[in-house]
């Protein structure tokens, strides 16, 4: 994080101080006691403050998506490398070293991606941005990411579904897009696949526990008989 960012985040304070100096808010600007015509220097100052102090959330949304794409591309590449490892160990070692260099350039962690998705969720709470996100193909991306059960961490998949829920909240246009793209059956299938996977995991745990208990009981009986 650059040293300039904390200063830019306080740009609104400088703008308010300037306004309080030259405009009292009770009368039109030109009638204010301290009113004076803006100089070119003042205009440049205000333009700079407005440029740095106001976030273009549409552009920010695209930036977040680009980070998410980079992160998922990295996961996809790592998955491909793991498959290639069984075929060519030496080639895989070279690719892993290259991958480490790329990760160093783009340090995206699970926690960082979760933070970006939360920020994205805050942005799409606004109906217009939710529509823009839908128009740029964001819905299939979220569902696709949430469907990657074996590759993408569960916390990130859950965060994608949370963004999807916010997108559809009180937004008929996005809801219609969901129906038009046939995404409801995909979500239903995703839900039941997760449910069955969880049930299977629970059954496996129960079976293992039961087997262990039975073995322990049998061993104890044999020792008692002996």
C-alpha positions as CSV (number, residue, x, y, z in Angstrom):
1,X,0.0,0.0,0.0
2,X,1.5,3.3,-1.0
3,X,2.0,6.2,1.4
4,X,-0.3,8.4,-0.8
5,X,-3.4,6.3,-0.2
6,X,-4.0,7.4,3.5
7,X,-3.8,11.1,2.3
8,X,-6.2,10.5,-0.6
9,X,-8.8,8.9,1.8
10,X,-8.9,12.2,3.7
11,X,-9.4,14.3,0.6
12,X,-13.0,15.0,1.6
13,X,-11.8,16.7,4.8
14,X,-9.7,19.2,2.8
15,X,-12.7,19.9,0.6
16,X,-15.0,20.6,3.6
17,X,-12.4,22.9,5.1
18,X,-12.1,24.9,1.9
19,X,-15.9,25.1,1.6
20,X,-16.3,26.3,5.3
21,X,-13.7,29.0,4.6
22,X,-15.4,30.6,1.6
23,X,-19.1,29.6,1.9
24,X,-21.2,29.8,5.1
25,X,-24.1,27.8,3.7
26,X,-26.8,30.3,4.7
27,X,-26.8,32.5,1.6
28,X,-25.9,32.0,-2.0
29,X,-22.1,31.7,-2.5
30,X,-21.6,35.1,-4.2
31,X,-23.3,36.8,-1.2
32,X,-21.2,35.0,1.5
33,X,-18.9,37.5,3.4
34,X,-15.7,35.6,2.5
35,X,-16.7,34.9,-1.1
36,X,-14.1,35.5,-3.7
37,X,-13.9,34.3,-7.3
38,X,-12.1,31.0,-7.7
39,X,-8.6,31.2,-9.0
40,X,-7.2,28.7,-11.4
41,X,-5.1,27.2,-8.6
42,X,-8.3,26.7,-6.5
43,X,-10.0,25.1,-9.5
44,X,-7.1,22.7,-10.0
45,X,-7.2,21.9,-6.2
46,X,-10.9,21.0,-6.3
47,X,-10.6,18.9,-9.5
48,X,-7.7,17.0,-7.8
49,X,-9.7,16.4,-4.6
50,X,-12.8,15.2,-6.6
51,X,-10.6,12.9,-8.7
52,X,-8.9,11.3,-5.7
53,X,-11.7,11.5,-3.1
54,X,-14.5,9.9,-5.2
55,X,-14.3,6.3,-6.0
56,X,-15.6,5.1,-9.3
57,X,-17.4,2.0,-8.1
58,X,-18.0,0.8,-11.6
59,X,-14.3,0.7,-12.2
60,X,-13.7,-0.7,-8.8
61,X,-16.1,-3.5,-9.6
62,X,-14.1,-4.4,-12.7
63,X,-10.8,-4.2,-10.7
64,X,-12.2,-6.7,-8.2
65,X,-13.3,-9.0,-10.9
66,X,-9.9,-8.9,-12.5
67,X,-8.3,-9.9,-9.2
68,X,-10.8,-12.8,-8.8
69,X,-10.0,-14.0,-12.3
70,X,-6.3,-13.9,-11.6
71,X,-6.8,-15.9,-8.4
72,X,-8.9,-18.5,-10.1
73,X,-6.6,-18.8,-13.0
74,X,-3.8,-19.5,-10.5
75,X,-5.9,-22.3,-8.9
76,X,-6.7,-23.7,-12.4
77,X,-3.0,-23.7,-13.3
78,X,-2.0,-25.4,-10.1
79,X,-4.6,-28.1,-10.6
80,X,-3.3,-28.7,-14.1
81,X,0.3,-28.9,-12.8
82,X,-0.7,-31.5,-10.2
83,X,-2.1,-33.7,-13.0
84,X,1.0,-33.3,-15.1
85,X,3.2,-34.2,-12.2
86,X,2.4,-37.9,-12.6
87,X,3.5,-37.7,-16.3
88,X,6.6,-35.5,-16.1
89,X,8.1,-34.6,-12.7
90,X,11.0,-32.5,-14.1
91,X,8.7,-30.4,-16.2
92,X,6.4,-29.8,-13.3
93,X,9.2,-28.7,-11.1
94,X,10.1,-26.0,-13.6
95,X,6.5,-24.8,-13.8
96,X,6.2,-24.7,-10.1
97,X,9.2,-22.3,-9.9
98,X,7.6,-20.1,-12.5
99,X,4.3,-20.2,-10.6
100,X,6.1,-19.0,-7.4
101,X,7.4,-16.0,-9.3
102,X,3.9,-15.1,-10.5
103,X,2.4,-15.5,-7.0
104,X,5.0,-13.1,-5.7
105,X,3.9,-10.5,-8.2
106,X,0.2,-11.0,-7.4
107,X,-0.1,-12.0,-3.7
108,X,-3.8,-13.0,-3.6
109,X,-4.7,-15.0,-0.5
110,X,-8.0,-16.7,0.5
111,X,-8.5,-13.9,3.1
112,X,-7.8,-11.2,0.5
113,X,-10.3,-12.7,-1.9
114,X,-12.9,-12.9,0.8
115,X,-12.4,-9.2,1.5
116,X,-12.7,-8.4,-2.2
117,X,-15.9,-10.3,-2.4
118,X,-17.3,-8.5,0.6
119,X,-16.5,-5.2,-1.1
120,X,-18.1,-6.4,-4.2
121,X,-21.2,-7.3,-2.3
122,X,-21.3,-3.8,-0.8
123,X,-21.1,-2.3,-4.3
124,X,-23.9,-4.4,-5.8
125,X,-26.3,-3.5,-3.0
126,X,-27.0,-0.5,-5.3
127,X,-29.5,-1.6,-7.9
128,X,-27.7,0.1,-10.8
129,X,-24.4,-1.5,-10.1
130,X,-26.1,-4.8,-9.6
131,X,-27.5,-4.5,-13.1
132,X,-24.1,-3.5,-14.5
133,X,-22.5,-6.5,-12.8
134,X,-25.1,-8.7,-14.4
135,X,-24.6,-7.1,-17.8
136,X,-20.9,-7.8,-17.7
137,X,-21.4,-11.5,-17.2
138,X,-20.9,-11.6,-13.4
139,X,-23.7,-14.0,-12.6
140,X,-22.3,-17.1,-14.5
141,X,-18.9,-16.3,-13.0
142,X,-20.3,-16.4,-9.4
143,X,-22.2,-19.6,-10.0
144,X,-19.2,-21.2,-11.7
145,X,-16.9,-20.3,-8.9
146,X,-19.4,-21.6,-6.3
147,X,-19.6,-24.9,-8.2
148,X,-15.9,-25.6,-8.0
149,X,-16.2,-27.9,-5.0
150,X,-12.8,-29.6,-5.2
151,X,-10.7,-26.6,-6.3
152,X,-12.1,-23.4,-4.6
153,X,-12.0,-23.0,-0.8
154,X,-15.5,-23.3,0.8
155,X,-15.3,-19.8,2.3
156,X,-14.8,-18.2,-1.2
157,X,-17.6,-20.3,-2.7
158,X,-19.9,-19.2,0.1
159,X,-18.9,-15.6,-0.4
160,X,-19.8,-15.9,-4.1
161,X,-23.3,-17.1,-3.3
162,X,-23.6,-14.3,-0.8
163,X,-22.9,-11.8,-3.5
164,X,-25.4,-13.5,-5.8
165,X,-28.0,-13.2,-3.1
166,X,-27.4,-9.5,-2.7
167,X,-27.6,-9.1,-6.5
168,X,-31.1,-10.5,-6.7
169,X,-32.4,-8.7,-3.6
170,X,-35.3,-6.4,-4.6
171,X,-33.9,-6.3,-8.2
172,X,-36.5,-7.6,-10.8
173,X,-34.1,-7.0,-13.7
174,X,-31.4,-9.3,-12.2
175,X,-34.0,-11.8,-11.1
176,X,-35.3,-12.0,-14.7
177,X,-31.7,-12.5,-15.9
178,X,-31.3,-15.4,-13.5
179,X,-34.4,-17.0,-14.9
180,X,-33.5,-16.3,-18.5
181,X,-30.1,-17.9,-18.1
182,X,-31.5,-21.0,-16.4
183,X,-29.5,-20.4,-13.2
184,X,-32.2,-21.5,-10.8
185,X,-31.8,-25.3,-11.6
186,X,-28.0,-24.8,-11.3
187,X,-28.4,-23.4,-7.8
188,X,-30.8,-26.3,-6.9
189,X,-28.3,-28.8,-8.2
190,X,-25.5,-27.1,-6.3
191,X,-27.5,-27.2,-3.1
192,X,-28.3,-30.9,-3.3
193,X,-24.8,-31.8,-4.4
194,X,-23.5,-30.0,-1.3
195,X,-26.1,-31.7,0.9
196,X,-25.3,-35.1,-0.4
197,X,-21.6,-34.5,0.0
198,X,-22.1,-33.4,3.6
199,X,-24.3,-36.4,4.3
200,X,-21.7,-38.7,2.8
201,X,-19.0,-37.2,4.9
202,X,-21.1,-37.5,8.1
203,X,-21.9,-41.2,7.2
204,X,-18.2,-41.9,6.7
205,X,-17.4,-40.4,10.0
206,X,-20.2,-42.3,11.8
207,X,-19.1,-45.6,10.2
208,X,-15.4,-45.0,11.2
209,X,-16.5,-44.2,14.7
210,X,-18.7,-47.3,14.9
211,X,-16.0,-49.6,13.5
212,X,-13.5,-48.2,16.0
213,X,-15.9,-48.7,18.9
214,X,-16.7,-52.3,17.8
215,X,-13.0,-53.1,17.5
216,X,-12.2,-51.7,20.9
217,X,-15.1,-53.6,22.5
218,X,-14.1,-56.9,20.8
219,X,-10.5,-56.5,21.9
220,X,-11.6,-55.8,25.4
221,X,-13.8,-59.0,25.5
222,X,-10.9,-61.1,24.2
223,X,-8.6,-59.8,26.9
224,X,-11.3,-60.5,29.5
225,X,-11.8,-64.1,28.3
226,X,-8.1,-64.7,28.1
